[in-house]
Structure formats: structure tokens, C-alpha cells
Amino acid sequence: MQSKGIEMMRYNFLLLVLFCCLVSSACKQKTTSQNKSVTGDSDAPVTVAYKKAALCCESNIPKRFASLTVVNVELPAITSAKSHDGMIWIKAGSYQMGADNAQADPDEFPKHKVGVHGFWMDATEVTNAEFARFVKATGYVTTAERKPDWNELKKELPPGTPKPADSLLVAASLVFHPPKQAVDLNDYSQWWAWKKGANWRHPQGPGSSIKGKENYPVVHVSWYDAAAYSKWAGKRLPTEAEWEWAARGGLQNKIYPWGDEPVDQGKVKANTWQGHFPYQNTLKDKYYGLAPVGSFAPNGYGLYDMAGNAWEWCADYYNNSYYKSVASGTEDPKGPVKSYDPDEPFAKKRVIRGGSFLCNESYCTGYRVARRMKSTEDSGMEHLGFRCVQDK
């Protein structure tokens, strides 16, 4: 979900992002300043000034804040031997990584040869039940459950950025809040709400629960949270190259994990948005939001939900021009040394892959295997999860 070219004034963006999703690469179109009433955690709307950025059929994944201090958590030592339960062996091989069709963004070019070693990968996204066991064993508190520290936050903002109101700097996360009618897709605040109390235990905020949804992907987890779980489990997050190799499922130069057939043709292939985004979902796939993991056919390697359901964190930093640096080919790449997004040069971002239940052809094609996405390490939201990998 994203586009290219327009820098928003950082402070105005920061205020808005507390309630909605950021567009980090907008279509080449002029911005216009305006005031907007946005729904927060109380009945009264909060009016913020922001630069309206155009969205093409792609828009950036929502983001929480630019930075947060990571609280080091002493995780219990793993004394048992490595277990590959619930994992699939992904054989070593090489492939052409990057753009496959006309929907590709510039950061998917150039297509280049990549060699990947063999590794184990979770067959599904990490579930609420699995994450709950981690939290019970360690007492870990996720990013969304902690109040952000402005002194840390401002380190990745332009010098002189004013501090937002304390009422905005609360433990919260971004929740999908669909409108009842068609809306301007440039105005992303129409379907994202900054919800106090929203976190992995309460995906839609206070009053919501994961009871009965133990087999759903855990969401509202930041990159820090995903990395902490992976360490505790004796695993790690996949590199971007590993993720794409696994998502392709043994197919070469195909658009989706299942081949080239468009997502809306033939049988239902993944949990995506059918109908008119963001106000009408025809429920052809039977799910309005998240689905239990493994609800749709696996790819050629036996991996589920490599397209749709929830976006997934990767280990790599995001750099928009990284593929150019490895254009001649590479073996087991670990990604760029530093993060760089020209639309937010102060923000440190990690790669996100796979798309979510909100993606569709008119707005987001995140379910393409080559589709790159990114967000800051502290970001957590209703459609973002992860899966792990493990070496031999």
C-alpha cells in the first residue's frame, strides 16, 4: 500500500498518524493543506492540520510512531533441543527476486538473482495462543501496551519538531475503522483510528478480545515484539530474500504464491478485501477481518497465508534503492546496512511482506510475492503480524 514522491510536513504527519495511516510514497500530485476531524479514543473528534497526500492504487502501511525506546527483557534461556514442530523445510535454491508485473513499484527493481540457503519456516503466522505462551513465560509487555517516550521519539524527527499533546502520547495502536459509504481514498483517516487500549489482547480496543481466536494470527506487534518472541522461541525473523523465496513456493517468476491467476478470479485463494475498499466487503472469502491461520490452500512449499490475512515482519532494514546495490546477484543477502526511505529520511524502517485482509486490486496489491512494504520498528496495527524461521 503506497506511492511515491511527496514529503509531508513532519509534525502535521505525526499528529495525523496517531489516528490514521501514513502515505509514505504518494502519487506525483500536489498536496493541499486542510483541517480534518479524526476519531480518537473519546467521543469528541480531534482536529489536526495535515498535508493531504495523494494515493494511487497503493498506499503505505500505517505506522505508529517514528521511534520508541526498546525495553530490554531478560528472556528465559532455551534449554530444550531445537524443535521444528509446525515448521516446513524450505530447500536451498536460487531465483529472480523482484518485480514480476506492471503493478511493481520502483523499489522492486531491478530484478536480480539471489541464492538462498535451506531453512525451516513456520507453516503459519504466529498465533495468539503461541504469543500468549511467550508473554506468560516472560512477562513481556508489547510496544502497543507501553506509553511512548517523547524524548526518544523526537530523535528521529527533524530538529525543532514541536511536541504533540500528552493526550496523544498514550498506550494505543491503529485499528481499522471502516466508513459506511465510499470515501476519497486520498483521505486515509477515513478508515484508520488511533485507539487507546488497542493491543494484541484487544485487537479492536477495549471491550474486544481474542477469546475464541487462539488460532488467529497475533497482531498489533511491533518489529521489536516479533524479534523478542523469535529469540525466546529459539528462532529468528526471516530475511526479505528468504521470505520471497519461500512465498514463491517453488514457482519461478510468478506474480502470486499460486501463480499468475488474478486474486479475484477462480476459487478463493487468500484472505483479502473483496468489493469496494474500504466500505463494502462482499465476504467472498467468508472473512471480514482476520481469518484463522491455515484457512486457505498453502503454496507449493506447504506454507499458509503467504498472501493476505496479515502483513509479516522481516529482519531486514528497508532501503528503497537496495536492489540496485545487488543488481549483479547475491547469496544469502541480509539486507542493507542502514534504513532509508526518501519520503521519511529520519525514520528507521524494517521490511514488511505478504499483504493483509485489507488488500485488494483497487487499493493494495500487497499479496504479490515481490511487493515490498516497510514501517518503523515500533509500528503495530490490526493487520500486522509475523512468522519465524530457523536454521538447521
N, C-alpha and C positions, 0 to 999 in steps of 0.2 A: 504494500500500500504506500505509494509515494510518488514523487515527481522531481522536477529539477529547477533550480535557478533562483529562488527569491529568498533573501535573508530577511527575517523578521526582526524587528527591534526586540532585543533580548528580554528586557524587563516586561514588556507587554506580553511576550510569549510566555514568560514564566508564570505570570498571573493566569493566563488563559489555560495553560497546560494543567493547572491544578484541577480543572473541571472538564477537560476535553482532550482530544488527541492532537498532537503536533504534526504539521506537514513539514518534513524536512527537505523535500525537493519539490518545489512547486512547478506547475507548467509555466512556460515563459509568457507571463502575463503580468500586467501592472497590479500592484497592491493598492488597497484603499483603506484608509483609517476609519474606524467606526466604533461605536459603543455597543456592547451586547450584554443582555441579561442572561446569566447562566445559572442553572440549578446547582446548588451545593448541598450541604447536609442539613440545611434548615429549610423552612417553608419560604423564607424570603430570598428572592433571586439576588445574586451578587453581580453588579455591573462592573465590567472591566473594559478597558480600552485595549484594542489589539489591531495588528495589521492582518487583514484578511488575505489569505494566500490561496491561490487557485489550485484546485485538484484536478488532475486528468482522471484516467481510469485507475490510477494508482495513488495511494497516499501513505504517509509514514505511519508506522505502528505507534500507538500512543506511548507517551513517556511520562514518568512520574516527576522526577526532579533531575537536575544536572548531576548531582553528586550527593553522596551520603557517607558518613564515616562507617566503616565496617567494624562491628564489634567482634573481636576475636573470641571464638568459642572453643573451649577445650573439648574436643570430641573424644569419646571413648576409643581406646586402641582396639583395632580389629585383630582378634586372636585366632579366629577360625580360618581355615583354608578358603581360597577364593571359590565362590560358588557362581556357577553360570546358569542357575535356575532362572527361567523366564527370559533367557537371552538367546540370541541367534548368532552363529558363527558367520561372519562376513569374510569371504575369502579375499586374498590379495589379488590385485589386478591393476590395470590402467584404463583410463577413459579420457574423453574430451570434456573438460569441465567448462561450464559457462553457457552462454546464450544458445537457444535452440529455435527460436521463432521470432516473429515480428513484434511480439509484446515485450521483448527483452529491454531492460534498461541499460544505459551506458556502463554501469558498474559490472555488468555481466560479460563485458568484452575485455580483451579478446578471448575467444575460446582457446583453450590450451591443454596440452597433455599433462595428466597427473598420474603418478603411480602411488598406490596406497598399499600398506601392509595389511595383513589379516588381523581382525579384531572381533571381539564379541560386542553385540549391541542389544540393548533392551528391546524385546519384541514390541513393547508398547510404551507409551508415555508413562512416566512415574505417576502412580495413582495417589488419591487422597489417603488410602489405607497405608500405603508404603511410607508416605511422608509423615503420617501421624506416628508411625513406629519410630521414625527418626527423632521427631520432636519429643516423644515420651522418653526416649533413651538419653537425650542430650539436654533437654530444656531449652533448645534453640528457639529464638524469637526472630521472626522474619522481618524483613525491611518494612513491609506494609504495616506491621504491628508496632513500629517504633516512630516516635516523633523525629522529624528531620532536624538536623543541626545547621542553622543558617551560617555559622562560621565556617563550616565545611562546604556547604552548598555554594557560597559565593566565590570559592577558589576557582571554580570552573566557569565563572561568568565574566563578562567584560568588566574591567575596572570601573568602579563608580556605580555599578548597578544598585539601585535602591533596594532596601529590604522590603519584602511583601508583608502584609499584615500578619500578625501572630495567629489570627484565626484561620489562616490558610496553611500554616505550617503545623499540621496535625497528623497523627497516625491515620492514614487513609490510603485508598487506592482508586484506580479508574474502573468504572462499571459501565457496561453497555446500557444505554437508556434510549430505546427506540422511540422515534416520533410516531404520531398516529396518521401522518399524511406525508406526501412527497415533500422533500426539503432540498434546498440548494446544497449540493454535495461539496461546495466550497466551504460551507459553514459546519465544520466538524463538531462544534459544540452542541449541535442538534441531537447527537446520539452518544456522546460520552459525558458522564457525570463524575465529578470528584467526590467520592463518598467516604465520609468519616466512618471508620469501623469496618470498612471492607477489607478482607484479607482471605487467606486460604481457607480458614474455618467458616467464613461468612462471605461467600463469593459475590453476593448482591448487596452486602452491607448488613447492618444489624437486623435481626429477625430472619435472615436467611441461614441455611445450614447445609452441611454436607452429609447429614444423616441420611442413610439410604443411598448415598452416592460414593460409597467407598471405592468403587471400581471406575470412577471418573478421573480424568487427569487432574492433578493438583494444579491450581492456577494462582495468580497473584504472588508469584515467586520471582524474586529478582535474580540476576546472574549470581550474586553473592550467595543467595539461598540455595540455588541449584548446585553451585560449586561445593558448598558446605555439605549438602546431602551426599553428593558424589564421593567426597572424601570419606565420609562416615561409612558409606556402603562398600568402600574398597574399589571404587570405580573412578571415572572421570567424565567430563563433558566431551563430546566428540569434536574433532576439528571440523571446520567447514568442509574440507575436502573429503573427510570420512563420511560426513553426513550426506553430501550429494552422491557419493559413490554408493552408499547404502540405499538411498532413496531411489536411485535408478533401477535397483533390483535386478541387475544383470543385463538390462537393455542399453543399447548404445544410441546416443543422440536422439532420444525421445523427449517429448515435452513434459509428460507426466509420469508418475510411477507405474501407470498401467499402459503407457504407450502414447499414441497421438490423438486418440478419440477425445473430443471436447468433453469437459466435465459434465455438461448438461445433456449430452446425447447418450442413448443406450441406457443400460442399467445404472442405478445409483452407485457411485464409486467412492464417495467420501462425504464427510460432514461439512457441507459448505452452505452458503446462503442461496436459496432458490427464490426467484421472484424479483421484486424491486427493492433494492437496498436504499435506505435502512428501515423502511416502514412496512414492507409486505414480504413475508416469507411463506411460500406455498407448502413448506414442510414435505416436499417430495422425498427427502431423506429421513423423514419422521422426527427430526430433532430441530427445535428452535435454537437452542444453545448448544452447550457441550453434550457429547454422547459418551456412553461408557466406552472405555478403550476396547479395541478389537471388534467394534460393531460393523465394520466394513471389511471387504476382502483384503488380504495382505498383498504386498507386492511380490515380485519373484523371489526374494530372499526370505519371505515369511514375516516381514515387518508390517505392523499395522499403523495406520494414521500418519504415514509419511506425507500425506497431503490432507489439509483440513484439520478440523477438530481444534487443536491448539498449536500456536506457534511454539517453536522449540529453541532454547538457547544453545549456542555453540561456544567452544572455548575461545575462538579467535577474536582478536580486535577487528573492528571494521575499518577498512580504508577504501575509499571509493575508487582509487586507481591501483589497487593491489595487483589485480590480474595483469596489468601491464608489466609489472616487475618480474613476473614469472611466465611471460609470454612464450619463451623458448622451451618451456616444460619444467617440471619439478617432481621430486619424490617426497612423499610424506610431508607436505607443507604444514607448517604450524600457524600460518597467517602472518600479517605484518607485525613489525616490532612495535609500532605505535598506531594508535587510532587516529583517523582523520576523516571528518565529514565536512566538506566545504561549506555546507549550509549552517553548520554549528561547529566551527573550528575549536571552540573551547571545551566541548563535551567529549568525554571518553566513552566510546561505544563498543559493544560486542555484537557479533553476528547473530541473527535470528533466522530460522528457516522453517518452511513447511506450510505456512498459511494457517487459517483458522476457520471456525464456523461462520465468521463474518465475511469471508472472501467470496466474491462472485465475479463473473466476467465483466460486469458494468463498472465495478469499482475496485476490485482487488483480485489479482491472479497469483496470490501467494502460494498456491498449490502447484505451481510449475516447479520442477526439480531444480532449475537453475536460478530461481528467484532469490535474490539476496535482500535481506532486511536487516535493520540494526536498531538498537536503542541503548540508552545509557545503562550502566551496570546495576543501578538501583531500581530500574523500572520493573513494576509488577502490575498486571492487569488481568481482567476477567478471561482473556483468551490467550494467555501466555504460560506455557509450562516447559517441560524438558524431558529428555531421556538420557541414559548414561551408556557409556561404552567401557570396555575392559580389555586390557591386553592379555595375551596368553597366560 
